[in-house]
Amino acid sequence: MRKLQRKMKLVCGVGVNDADYVVRPKGPDGKGRICAYYDVWRSMLTRAYCQKLQARQPTYIGVTVCEEWHSFMAFRAWMEAQDWEGKQLDKDIIVPGNKVYSPATCAFVSREINMLLNDRAASRGEWPIGVYWHGASNKFRAQIKEDGEKRHLGSFDIPEAAHLAWRKAKVRIVRHAARECDDPRVSTGLLRHSYRIEAGLAS
C-alpha cells in the first residue's frame, strides 16, 4: 500500500486520492461524471495551492489546507456529516480572516451567505466600499446590495459619511442573516463579522 501511494500523482502537490472507488466514473453515455465529494476537495486544494488561480484571485495567497484533509477520504468523511447539498464550502465566516481549511474553521453555507462578506476589493475603485461619486448631483452616494437588488442609502458631501451609511446597513443585513441561520457556528461567525464591520475593522 505504501509503495502504491508513493507512485500516486499528488493533487495540487499535496492531496492524496485514497478513494477505494473510481472518482470519475463513466456513465451509460460514455461521459465522465466526477464524484461530488472529490470535486469539492479538489477545488479546495486548487484554491490553496494553484499559483495560476492565485494570480487571478490574490485573496487566496497564503491559504493552506490542514494536513488531515490532504487525504481525500478524510475530507469526504467530514463532508458526509455536513448539510452540504446546494451549498458552498467556506473557510472564513466562522473565524474572520482565517486562512486554513480545516474541520474547525469550515462550514457549508448558501451562496447568498458566502457572497455576503465578499467586499470585491479588486473592483470597487478609489472610494470606500459602498460609495460612488454621482456627478449629476455633485455628491457621494451610498448603496448596498440586499436581496439581490441594489438599494440607495442616500447622498453625502464626503465619502466617509457615505461609507458609514453603508456600514450601518451592512451590519443590519449581516445580523439578520445570523438570526436566520440554523448553523450555530455560522451564526456566531456572522455576528463576529458584524461587530468588526460596525467598528470599521472590516468590510
C-alpha positions as CSV (number, residue, x, y, z in Angstrom):
1,M,0.0,0.0,0.0
2,R,2.8,2.4,0.9
3,K,4.6,1.7,-2.4
4,L,1.3,2.3,-4.3
5,Q,0.8,5.7,-2.5
6,R,4.3,6.8,-3.4
7,K,3.5,6.2,-7.1
8,M,0.3,8.2,-6.9
9,K,0.3,11.6,-8.5
10,L,-0.5,14.2,-5.8
11,V,-3.4,16.5,-6.4
12,C,-2.1,20.1,-6.4
13,G,1.2,18.8,-5.0
14,V,-0.2,17.8,-1.6
15,G,-3.5,15.9,-1.9
16,V,-3.7,12.1,-1.8
17,N,-6.7,10.5,-3.7
18,D,-7.0,7.5,-1.4
19,A,-10.6,6.6,-2.5
20,D,-11.4,2.9,-2.8
21,Y,-13.6,3.7,-5.8
22,V,-13.4,5.5,-9.1
23,V,-14.0,9.2,-8.6
24,R,-14.5,9.9,-12.3
25,P,-16.8,7.1,-13.4
26,K,-18.2,7.0,-16.9
27,G,-22.0,6.9,-17.3
28,P,-24.0,4.9,-19.8
29,D,-23.5,7.6,-22.4
30,G,-19.7,7.3,-22.1
31,K,-19.3,10.7,-20.5
32,G,-17.3,11.1,-17.3
33,R,-19.0,12.2,-14.1
34,I,-17.0,13.5,-11.2
35,C,-17.8,12.5,-7.6
36,A,-19.3,15.5,-5.8
37,Y,-17.1,14.9,-2.7
38,Y,-14.0,14.7,-4.9
39,D,-15.0,17.8,-6.8
40,V,-15.3,19.9,-3.6
41,W,-12.0,18.5,-2.3
42,R,-10.1,19.2,-5.5
43,S,-11.5,22.7,-5.8
44,M,-10.4,23.4,-2.2
45,L,-6.8,22.3,-2.9
46,T,-6.8,24.3,-6.1
47,R,-7.7,27.5,-4.2
48,A,-4.9,26.8,-1.7
49,Y,-2.1,25.6,-3.9
50,C,-2.6,26.6,-7.5
51,Q,-0.4,29.6,-8.3
52,K,-2.3,30.3,-11.6
53,L,-5.6,30.7,-9.8
54,Q,-4.0,32.8,-7.1
55,A,-2.6,35.2,-9.7
56,R,-6.2,35.8,-10.8
57,Q,-7.6,35.7,-7.3
58,P,-4.9,37.0,-4.9
59,T,-7.2,36.7,-1.9
60,Y,-6.2,33.0,-1.8
61,I,-2.5,33.7,-1.5
62,G,-1.3,32.2,1.8
63,V,-4.3,29.9,2.2
64,T,-3.5,26.3,3.2
65,V,-5.3,23.0,3.9
66,C,-4.8,21.2,7.2
67,E,-2.8,18.0,6.9
68,E,-5.8,15.8,7.8
69,W,-7.6,17.0,4.7
70,H,-4.7,16.2,2.4
71,S,-6.4,12.8,2.4
72,F,-9.5,12.8,0.2
73,M,-11.3,10.1,2.2
74,A,-10.7,12.0,5.5
75,F,-12.3,15.1,3.8
76,R,-15.1,13.0,2.4
77,A,-15.9,11.6,5.9
78,W,-16.2,15.1,7.3
79,M,-18.3,16.4,4.3
80,E,-20.7,13.4,4.5
81,A,-21.6,14.6,8.0
82,Q,-22.4,18.1,6.9
83,D,-25.5,19.7,5.3
84,W,-23.7,20.4,2.1
85,E,-26.0,19.9,-0.9
86,G,-26.6,23.1,-2.8
87,K,-24.1,24.9,-0.6
88,Q,-20.6,26.2,-0.9
89,L,-17.5,25.4,1.3
90,D,-16.4,28.5,3.3
91,K,-13.3,28.9,5.5
92,D,-13.5,32.4,7.0
93,I,-17.1,33.1,8.2
94,I,-16.6,31.1,11.4
95,V,-13.2,32.6,12.1
96,P,-12.8,36.1,10.4
97,G,-9.6,36.3,8.5
98,N,-8.9,32.6,8.7
99,K,-6.5,31.2,6.0
100,V,-6.7,27.4,6.8
101,Y,-9.2,25.0,5.5
102,S,-9.9,22.6,8.4
103,P,-12.8,20.9,10.3
104,A,-12.7,23.6,13.0
105,T,-12.9,26.5,10.6
106,C,-15.0,25.4,7.7
107,A,-18.7,25.1,7.0
108,F,-21.1,24.8,4.1
109,V,-23.1,27.9,3.5
110,S,-25.6,29.2,1.0
111,R,-24.2,31.2,-2.0
112,E,-26.0,34.2,-0.6
113,I,-24.2,34.0,2.8
114,N,-20.9,33.2,1.1
115,M,-21.3,36.4,-1.0
116,L,-22.5,38.5,1.9
117,L,-19.0,39.1,3.2
118,N,-17.3,39.5,-0.2
119,D,-16.0,43.1,-0.3
120,R,-15.0,42.9,-4.0
121,A,-11.9,45.0,-3.2
122,A,-10.3,44.5,-6.6
123,S,-13.2,46.0,-8.4
124,R,-14.6,48.7,-6.2
125,G,-12.5,51.7,-7.4
126,E,-11.0,54.6,-5.4
127,W,-13.8,55.2,-2.9
128,P,-14.6,53.2,0.2
129,I,-16.8,50.1,-0.3
130,G,-20.5,51.0,-0.9
131,V,-19.6,54.5,-2.1
132,Y,-19.5,56.1,-5.5
133,W,-19.4,59.6,-6.9
134,H,-22.6,60.9,-8.5
135,G,-21.5,63.7,-10.9
136,A,-25.0,65.0,-11.7
137,S,-25.7,65.8,-8.0
138,N,-22.1,66.6,-7.1
139,K,-22.5,64.2,-4.1
140,F,-21.2,60.9,-2.9
141,R,-23.8,58.2,-2.9
142,A,-24.0,55.1,-0.8
143,Q,-25.6,51.9,-2.0
144,I,-25.8,48.3,-0.9
145,K,-27.0,45.1,-2.4
146,E,-29.8,43.5,-0.5
147,D,-32.0,40.6,-1.6
148,G,-30.2,40.6,-4.9
149,E,-31.0,44.2,-5.7
150,K,-29.0,47.5,-5.3
151,R,-30.5,49.8,-2.6
152,H,-29.8,53.5,-2.5
153,L,-28.8,54.7,1.0
154,G,-28.5,58.4,0.5
155,S,-26.3,61.2,-0.8
156,F,-23.5,62.8,1.2
157,D,-20.9,65.6,1.0
158,I,-17.9,63.4,1.9
159,P,-17.1,59.7,1.2
160,E,-16.6,58.9,4.8
161,A,-20.2,59.7,5.6
162,A,-21.5,57.6,2.7
163,H,-19.3,54.7,3.8
164,L,-20.7,55.0,7.4
165,A,-24.3,54.7,5.9
166,W,-23.1,51.6,4.1
167,R,-21.6,50.1,7.2
168,K,-24.8,50.6,9.2
169,A,-26.8,48.9,6.5
170,K,-24.3,46.1,6.2
171,V,-24.4,45.4,9.9
172,R,-28.2,45.2,9.8
173,I,-28.1,42.7,6.9
174,V,-25.4,40.5,8.4
175,R,-27.1,40.3,11.7
176,H,-30.4,39.4,10.1
177,A,-28.6,36.6,8.2
178,A,-27.1,35.5,11.6
179,R,-30.6,35.3,13.1
180,E,-32.0,33.3,10.2
181,C,-29.1,30.9,10.0
182,D,-29.7,27.4,11.5
183,D,-26.0,26.5,11.9
184,P,-24.9,28.0,15.3
185,R,-21.2,28.1,14.3
186,V,-22.0,30.2,11.2
187,S,-24.5,32.3,13.1
188,T,-21.9,33.2,15.7
189,G,-19.3,33.8,13.0
190,L,-21.6,36.2,11.2
191,L,-22.2,38.1,14.4
192,R,-18.4,38.4,14.9
193,H,-18.1,39.9,11.4
194,S,-20.9,42.3,12.1
195,Y,-19.1,43.7,15.2
196,R,-15.9,44.2,13.1
197,I,-17.9,46.0,10.4
198,E,-19.6,48.2,13.0
199,A,-16.2,49.1,14.4
200,G,-14.7,49.8,11.0
201,L,-12.3,46.9,11.3
202,A,-13.6,45.0,8.3
203,S,-15.9,45.4,5.3
